[in-house]
Amino acid sequence: MTVVTWLIALLQAVLYVALAPLLIGWVRKVKARLQNRRGAPLLQAYFDLRKLLIKEIRVPHTASLLFRAAPYIVFVATWLAAATVPLVTLDLPIAQIADIIVLVGLLALARFFLALAGMDVGTAFGGMGASREMLISALAEPAMLMAVFTLAMTAHSTSLVSVMAHHLADGFLLRPSYLFALGALLLVALAECGRIPVDNPTTHLELTMVHEAMLLEYSGRHLALMEWAAQLKLLLYGVLITNVFFPWGVGQDFAPLTLLLGLGAVVIKLMVLGAVLAVAETGLAKMRLFRVPAFLNLALLLALLGLLSHVILELGA
């Protein structure tokens, strides 16, 4: 049984890599329909990655070894962070490391090397994008930690598996702290994944770029890994939001039917979340960089309200 559980855990990690471009394709397709356009095929993100993977790598002459190693470090760190979030079932060997602190640490590691790679070449746009990325992360991480700690206080554990199992045992129980934490995590996800209104992933204006400004000097396989890591990060936040706040459908054993139902449930939830993201990005415009701190301060305020409401309800009980 131990071999089977490790195989399922490995399969779950592979599913993250396989489904990440599909989520991006779904969001783009829904946005195109909302804008009365036909849009690219649903699998276009896979075609783009394949095209980049077979292209020649061009490295600036001012780049160091860090510039060449950063795409692999960023991709692996993001992949490991995604693998800690249960996707279709809970009872896996990774339950011991599926911790909120580990998740935040791996994401911070990937962001650190991404910013270093942006500054390594010495271009103005790379340094500008790196400084903006650090500004956003410095404001987003406290809000994210406070939001997930609100959930951890409910389950009395920082393990994501314990939090999901606790919510499954409680059933549908509406708590004000959950609503505040959900709102905070949604705002943080928009900022961390570089989505509108914080950043526009499809922009061609260098002065408004954040994430893309750090990738301007990358090409070929290196650019593919960076883009794939960004897609993995969006899927990670999507699964974190859907499976933590709406854990219904996530299996608790290894029965084939349970695993299939868990996969179907998470796909449906991600489709709904992707459609909501597409609607939001269609109706909103990118805000100025000077307004981003206020946006993330709102996320921190929501997370703080969620934490305080949980403490007040616990004291009242």
N, C-alpha and C positions, 0 to 999 in steps of 0.2 A: 504493500500500500504506500510505503514511503516513496518508492520510485514513481508510482502513479501520480502522487501529489506533486512531486517535483516536475514531472512532465506537464501537468496541468498548469503549474505556476509558470513554466517556460512558455507554454502555449499562450497564456494570458499576456505575457510580456511581448510575444510576437504579434499578438492581436493589436496591441497598442501601436506598433510600428505600421501594421498593415492598414488600420482604420484611420490613422491620422490624416492622410491626404484625402480620404473619402469625406471626412467631416468638412474640410475646407471646400471641396467640390460641391457639397450639399449647400453650404452657406452661399457660395457664389451663384449657384443655380437659383436658389430662392430669391436672392437679391436681383438677379436678372429678370425673373418673372415679375417681381414687384415693380420694376422699372420698364415693363413692357418690352423687354428684350428677350431674344432666344437664349443667349448666353452660351458659354462653352460647355462641352460635354461634362457629365458628372465625374468622369474619370480623368479629366484634363490634368489635375494635379499629379497623377501618376505619370502621365506622358511628359510633363515638364521635368519631373525628377529624373526620369530615364534619359531625357535629352541632356541634362546637366551632367549626369554620371558618366556619360560616354564622351563628353567634351574634354579638350585638353585643359590642363590647369596652367594658369598664368599667374606668376607670383611677382610682385613688385621687387625691384632690386634693393629697396631699403628695408624689406621685410626680414624679420629674424625667424629663428626656429619656432618661437611662440606663435607667430602668424600661421605657420603650417600645422602646428599641433592643436590649435584652438578649436577648429571644427570638430575634430574627433572627441576632444574633451567635452565640448558643449553638448554634442549629440549623446554621448554615453551618459553623462550626468543627468540630462533631461530624461533619457530612456529609463535609467535606474529610478529616478523620482517617480516616473509614471508607473513603473512596475510595483512600487510600494502601495499604490492605491488599488484596492480590490475591484475587479472589473465584473466578473460573472459569478464568483463564489467567494466565500469568506474563509473557509477552513483550509488554508494553504500554509506551507512552511514559511512563507514570507511574513506571516502574521507577527513574528517576533520583531521584525525590523520595519513593519508598516506603521511607522510612528510619525506624528505631525512634525516633530522636531527634525527628524531625518529628512522628511519631504522638503521642508523649508531650507535646510542646509544644502541639499543637493541642487535645488533651484538657485540658491545664492552662489554656489560654486560655478554653475553654468553661466550665470550672469557676470560673474567676476572675470572669467576668461573671455567672454564675449566683449566686454568693455576693454580689456587689455588688448585684444586683437584689433579693435577699432582704433586704438591709439598707437599701435605698434608701427604702422607704416609712416605715421607722421603727417597725414593729410589733415586739412582743416575740418572736413566734413566728418571724418572718423572720430576725431577728438570731440567735436560738437555732439555727435550722436552718443558717444560714451558718457559724456557729462550729463546729458539729458536722461540717459538710461539710469544712471546712478541716482539722479534726483528723484525719478519716479519710484525706483525700488526702495529708496530710503523712506519714502512716505507710504508706500504700499505694504511693506513687510509688517510694520506694527499693526496695521488694520487687519491684515490676514491672520496674524498670530492671535490677536484678541478675539477675532471671530471664531477661529477653530478652538481656542481655549474655552469659549462659552459652551461649545458642544462637548469638549472634554470634561468640563465640570459636571455636566449632566450625566455622562457615562462613568465618571470617576476614573478616567484613563485617557492618556494621550494617544493610545493605539487606535488607528482608523478602523481596524476590525472590531474592536470593542465598542466603538461609537456606533457603527452600523448595526452590530448585533443588538445593542441596547435599544436602538430605534425600532428595529424589527420586532423586538419583544414588547415594546410599548404600544405598537400599532400607530394609528394616525391620531396623534395627540398634539393639538395646536398650542404652541407656546409662544408668547411674545418674544422671548429671547431668540427663538429660532428664526422668526421673521426678521428681526434686526440683523442677526448674523448672516442670514441669506442675502439681505440687501447689501451688507458690507462686502461679502465675498463676491457678489456679482460685479460691484464697482471695481474691486481689486483685480478681478479676472480681466476686465476690459483694459485696465492699465497695464497689467503684467504681460498680456498677450499682444499689446500694441494695436488694439482695435479702436474704432471710432467710439467716442469722441476724443480719446487721448491721442491716438496716432492713427494714421491712414496707411494700411499695408500696401495699397495700390498707388500711392502718390509717386509722382515723378519730379517733385519740387524738392531739391536738396535742402533748402533752408527750413523746411517743415518736417523733415525726416527725423525719426528717432532710431528705431530698430534698423531700418534699411540703410541709414547713413553709415552704420558700422560694417555693412556688407558690400559697400561699393567696390572695394578692391578685390573681392573674391570672385572666383570663376570655377567652372567645371565641377569636379567632385566636391571640392571644399564648399562651394556655394550650395550644392545640393544638400550636404549635411546640415548646413546652417538653416536652410529653409525647412528641411525635414524636422529639425529640432524645434523650430517655431511652431510647426503643425502639431508636433507631439505635445508641446506645452498647452496649446489650445484644447486638445483632447483631454489632457490631464485635468485641467480646470473644469472642463465639461463633465467628466466622470466624477470628479470630486464633489461638484455641486449636486449632480443628479443622484449619485449613490449614497451620499451622506445625508442629504435632506429628504430625498425620496428613495429610500432603499428597497422599495417593494420590487420583487422580481429577482433580487440577488440571492443566489443559492447558498445553502449552508451544508451541503454534502456534495458528493462526487457522482451522483446518479446522472447518466447521460441526458435524461429528460430534464433534469434540474439545470444542467449546464446549458442546454439549448434554450430553455425558457429564460435563464439569466441573460444569455447573449441577446435574445430577442427583446427582452425588456430594456436593456441598456441601449440598444440601437434605437428603439422607439423614443426613449427619453432624450437621447442625443439629437434625434431628428427634430423633436419639439424645441429643444433648447437652441439648436442651430437656426430654426425658423424664427424664433424670438430674436436672436442676434441679428439676423438679416433684416427683420422689420425695424429694429432699433437703429441699425446703421443706415438704412434707407431714409429714415425720418430725421436723423440727427446729422449735424455737421461737425467737423473737427474743430475743437476749441483751441484757443491760443495757449501756448505753453505756460504763460503766466497764470492761467486759470486752472491748470492741472493740480497745483497744491490745494486749492479750495475743493476740487472734486474729490481728492483723496482724503482731505480732512473730513468731508462728509462721510466717507467710508469708515474712517476711524471713529467718528461720532456715533454712527449706527452700531459699530461693534461694541463701543463702550456702553451704549444704551442696552444692548443685548446682554452684556455681562452684568450690568447693574440690575436689570429686570430679573435675571436668573437669581442673583443673590437676594434680592428683595422677596421673591417668591419662596426661596428656600427658608429665609428667616420667618416669613409669615406662616409657613407650614409647620 
